[in-house]
Amino acid sequence: MIDLDALTERDVAKTIDHSLLRPELDDAFVEDGCRLAAEYDVASVCVRPADVLRARAILDGTDVAVGTVIGFPHGNHRTAIKVAEARHALDDGATELDMVIQIGALKSGRDADVQMDIAAIVEVAHAAGALVKVIFENAYLTDDEKVRACRLSEAADADFVKTSTGFAPGGATHDDLRLMRANTSPHIQVKAAGGVRTLDALIEVMNLGVTRVGATATKAIIDDFRARKAGRAPAGSSTGGAAADSSGTY
């Protein structure tokens, strides 16, 4: 089990994809978010497709990747549209793509169509050296459907399986993370999104096998880590596990 004493700040920061996806965010907010991501040296920013060029310009020369979303947030786009969106994102400088599965197709039992949709994005992304994270949107799925989504993502050669968009009725839960980790091979990584807002919650999901989280509370999480390592209690600190999130904050 991982505990605070075993972690470095880099260990914590490089689990975080700093999320800048809410529809109302203006340019200044996105730009400030990218600068915060660079300051805290997180794994990536995850921005809206229209913001990839802006994020790339700000983060050029840093160790922070630029990610974006494909087929977001509902997933039921035609595959050709998702592929075109992926190509544009890669051309603009994205190196990580978080794609939403065709949720309706999965629930209809059209597994071959779901796998083909994922594989089409993976093919384009991997040819450009980019990663693909497959978003299931677990709030709408049964456990059987989540297991099938894990197996289809792996068969399509995706890099990550991911719980949620943050815009559905619920986000990451511990039960879902255990299920996803148990039903993918070790080389497939697991990302939790929706509900991981504290350092304690982050450590809890790391102990379930999570290697990335989508977060908006990046500053609070890392400032808490710094304060605890320095032996002082952070102002306004709180604890709590990953919970279902309906706030749309990813």
C-alpha positions in Angstrom: 0.0 0.0 0.0 1.2 3.5 -0.8 1.3 6.1 1.9 2.3 9.7 2.1 5.8 9.1 3.4 6.6 6.9 0.3 5.6 9.6 -2.2 7.5 12.5 -3.7 5.8 15.6 -5.0 6.6 14.4 -8.5 4.8 11.1 -7.8 1.7 13.0 -6.9 1.9 15.7 -9.6 2.5 13.1 -12.4 -0.7 11.3 -11.6 -2.8 14.5 -12.3 -4.4 15.5 -15.6 -5.4 19.1 -14.8 -8.9 19.5 -16.3 -10.0 22.6 -18.2 -13.2 21.3 -19.8 -16.1 23.2 -18.5 -18.0 24.9 -21.3 -18.1 28.4 -19.8 -14.3 28.7 -19.3 -12.9 31.8 -21.0 -9.5 32.2 -22.6 -7.9 33.8 -19.5 -9.1 30.9 -17.3 -7.7 28.3 -19.7 -4.4 30.1 -20.0 -4.1 30.5 -16.3 -4.9 26.8 -15.9 -2.1 25.9 -18.3 0.4 28.0 -16.4 -0.7 26.4 -13.1 -0.2 23.0 -14.7 3.3 24.0 -15.7 4.1 25.5 -12.2 3.0 22.3 -10.5 4.6 20.1 -13.2 1.5 17.8 -13.5 1.2 15.0 -16.1 -1.0 16.9 -18.5 -3.7 19.4 -19.0 -6.9 18.2 -20.6 -8.4 21.0 -22.5 -11.3 21.4 -24.9 -10.4 20.7 -28.6 -10.6 24.4 -29.5 -8.0 25.2 -26.8 -5.3 22.8 -27.8 -3.3 25.3 -29.8 -3.4 27.8 -27.0 -2.3 25.2 -24.4 0.5 23.9 -26.7 1.9 27.4 -27.0 1.9 27.9 -23.3 3.3 24.5 -22.4 5.9 24.2 -25.1 9.3 23.4 -23.5 7.7 22.0 -20.3 7.3 18.4 -19.1 3.5 18.8 -19.1 1.6 17.0 -22.0 -1.3 18.5 -23.8 -4.4 16.3 -23.9 -7.9 16.8 -25.2 -11.2 15.0 -25.5 -12.8 13.2 -28.5 -16.5 12.6 -28.9 -17.1 14.4 -25.7 -19.1 14.2 -23.5 -21.7 11.7 -25.0 -19.6 9.5 -27.2 -22.3 8.7 -29.8 -20.6 10.5 -32.7 -19.9 8.6 -35.9 -16.5 7.1 -35.9 -15.4 9.2 -38.9 -16.2 12.4 -37.0 -14.2 11.1 -34.0 -11.2 10.3 -36.3 -11.3 13.7 -37.9 -11.5 15.3 -34.4 -8.5 13.2 -33.3 -6.5 14.2 -36.4 -7.1 17.9 -35.8 -6.2 17.6 -32.2 -2.9 15.8 -33.0 -2.1 18.4 -35.7 -2.7 21.1 -33.1 -0.2 19.5 -30.7 -2.2 17.1 -28.5 -0.3 14.0 -27.4 -3.0 12.5 -25.2 -6.6 11.8 -26.4 -9.4 11.0 -23.9 -12.2 9.5 -26.1 -15.8 8.6 -25.0 -17.0 5.2 -26.2 -20.2 4.8 -28.2 -22.3 4.3 -25.0 -25.5 3.5 -26.8 -23.8 0.8 -28.9 -22.3 -0.8 -25.8 -25.6 -0.9 -24.1 -27.2 -2.4 -27.3 -24.7 -5.2 -27.3 -22.9 -4.0 -30.5 -19.5 -4.8 -29.0 -17.8 -5.1 -32.4 -18.9 -1.5 -33.3 -17.6 -0.3 -30.0 -14.2 -2.0 -30.5 -13.9 -0.7 -34.0 -14.7 2.9 -32.8 -11.9 2.7 -30.2 -9.5 1.1 -32.6 -9.9 3.8 -35.2 -8.9 6.5 -32.7 -6.0 4.3 -31.4 -4.7 3.8 -34.9 -4.5 7.5 -35.6 -3.1 8.4 -32.2 -0.5 5.7 -32.0 0.8 6.6 -35.5 1.5 10.1 -34.0 3.0 8.8 -30.8 0.0 9.8 -28.7 -1.8 8.0 -25.9 -5.5 7.0 -25.9 -7.7 6.9 -22.7 -11.1 5.3 -23.2 -13.9 6.9 -21.2 -16.7 4.5 -20.3 -19.1 6.9 -18.5 -19.7 4.3 -15.8 -22.8 6.1 -14.3 -24.8 4.8 -17.3 -23.4 1.2 -17.3 -24.0 -2.1 -15.5 -21.0 -4.0 -14.1 -21.2 -6.4 -17.1 -21.1 -3.5 -19.5 -18.1 -2.0 -17.7 -16.3 -5.4 -17.9 -17.1 -5.6 -21.6 -15.8 -2.1 -22.1 -12.5 -3.0 -20.4 -12.0 -6.0 -22.7 -13.0 -4.1 -25.8 -10.6 -1.2 -25.0 -7.8 -3.7 -24.4 -8.6 -5.5 -27.6 -8.4 -2.2 -29.5 -4.9 -1.5 -28.0 -5.9 1.5 -25.9 -3.5 2.8 -23.3 -5.9 3.6 -20.5 -9.4 2.9 -19.4 -11.2 5.8 -17.7 -14.3 6.0 -15.5 -16.1 9.1 -16.4 -16.3 12.5 -18.2 -17.3 14.4 -15.1 -20.5 15.5 -16.8 -22.7 12.5 -16.0 -24.7 11.9 -12.8 -21.7 10.2 -11.1 -17.9 10.0 -11.3 -15.2 7.6 -10.1 -16.1 5.1 -7.4 -13.8 2.7 -5.6 -15.9 -0.3 -6.7 -15.7 0.7 -10.4 -11.9 1.3 -10.1 -11.4 -2.2 -8.6 -13.6 -3.7 -11.3 -11.7 -1.9 -14.1 -8.3 -2.9 -12.6 -9.3 -6.5 -12.2 -10.5 -6.8 -15.8 -7.6 -5.3 -17.7 -4.1 -6.5 -18.2 -1.3 -4.8 -16.1 -0.1 -2.8 -19.1 -3.4 -1.1 -19.4 -3.6 1.9 -17.1 -6.6 3.1 -15.2 -7.7 6.8 -14.9 -10.2 8.0 -12.3 -12.2 11.1 -13.2 -14.9 12.9 -11.2 -14.7 13.1 -7.5 -10.9 13.1 -6.6 -10.6 16.5 -5.0 -8.2 15.9 -2.1 -4.8 14.4 -1.4 -6.3 11.6 0.7 -8.7 10.7 -2.1 -5.8 10.7 -4.6 -3.8 8.3 -2.4 -6.8 6.1 -1.9 -7.3 5.6 -5.7 -3.6 5.1 -6.3 -3.8 2.2 -3.8 -6.5 0.7 -6.1 -4.2 0.8 -9.1 -5.0 4.2 -10.6 -2.1 5.9 -12.3 -3.9 9.1 -13.5 -6.7 11.2 -12.2 -8.6 14.0 -13.8 -8.7 16.9 -11.4 -9.6 20.5 -11.1 -8.3 20.7 -7.5 -4.7 20.4 -8.6 -3.4 23.3 -6.5 -5.2 22.3 -3.4 -3.9 18.7 -3.7 -0.3 19.5 -4.2 -0.3 22.4 -1.7 -1.6 19.9 0.9 1.1 17.5 0.0 3.8 20.2 0.4 2.3 21.3 3.8 2.2 17.8 5.2 5.7 17.0 4.0 6.8 20.2 5.8 5.0 19.0 8.9 2.3 21.7 9.0 -1.4 21.4 8.6 -2.6 23.1 5.4 -5.2 25.8 5.7 -8.7 24.5 5.0 -7.4 20.9 4.5 -10.0 18.2 4.3 -10.0 14.4 3.8 -12.3 12.1 2.0 -12.4 9.3 -0.6 -13.2 9.4 -4.2 -17.0 9.8 -4.6 -19.5 10.1 -7.3 -19.5 13.6 -8.7 -22.4 15.4 -10.3 -20.9 18.9 -10.4 -19.6 18.7 -13.9 -16.1 19.6 -12.7 -14.4 16.5 -14.1 
